[in-house]
Amino acid sequence: MTESAEANTAIGVVEEVLPNSLFRVRVGEDGEGELVLAYLAGKMRLHRIRVLMGDRVDMVLDPYGGRARIVRRLT
């Protein structure tokens, strides 16, 4: 029961850093997309990868909307 991860991925820019490894990310590289609440994936926490404001990130979007999981830091 696996779905293709490519259909649910998006690239965004971190707009705001919140407590507890939460981020407000603007979906879309042009800066015109919607804001989504995102959290760090487990491997990023495990390897202590830092995500800062202004970074481009690769995310897996929740199929029900509203949240996303940051899986890769692009910048």
C-alpha positions in Angstrom: 0.0 0.0 0.0 2.7 2.4 -1.0 2.1 5.5 -3.0 4.6 7.2 -5.2 6.5 9.8 -3.1 7.2 11.9 -6.2 3.5 13.0 -6.4 3.5 14.2 -2.9 6.8 16.1 -2.8 7.3 19.9 -3.0 10.1 22.4 -2.8 9.6 25.4 -0.5 11.4 28.2 1.3 11.5 28.4 5.1 9.8 31.6 6.2 9.7 31.3 9.9 11.4 29.0 12.5 9.1 27.9 15.3 9.9 26.0 18.6 10.1 22.2 18.7 11.6 21.8 15.2 8.5 23.3 13.5 8.8 25.6 10.5 6.5 27.7 8.4 7.4 27.0 4.8 6.1 28.7 1.7 5.5 26.1 -1.0 6.9 26.9 -4.4 10.2 28.3 -5.4 8.8 31.6 -6.7 7.6 32.7 -3.3 4.0 32.9 -4.4 2.7 29.6 -2.8 0.8 29.0 0.4 2.2 28.6 3.9 2.5 25.1 5.3 3.4 24.0 8.8 6.3 21.6 8.5 8.3 19.4 10.8 11.7 17.7 10.5 12.0 14.1 9.4 13.5 11.6 11.8 16.7 11.1 9.9 17.3 14.9 9.9 16.9 15.0 13.7 19.1 11.9 14.1 21.9 13.5 12.1 21.3 16.9 13.6 20.9 18.7 10.2 20.2 22.4 10.8 17.4 24.2 8.9 17.5 28.0 9.0 15.2 30.7 7.8 15.6 31.3 4.0 16.7 27.7 3.3 15.2 25.8 0.3 13.9 22.5 1.5 12.4 19.4 -0.1 9.2 18.2 1.6 6.7 15.4 1.6 3.2 16.8 1.8 0.5 15.3 3.9 -2.3 14.0 1.7 -4.9 15.6 3.9 -3.2 19.0 3.8 -1.9 21.4 6.3 1.3 19.7 7.3 4.5 18.6 5.6 7.7 16.6 6.6 11.0 18.2 5.6 13.2 15.4 4.2 16.1 17.3 2.7 17.8 20.7 2.9 18.7 22.0 -0.5 20.6 25.1 0.4 
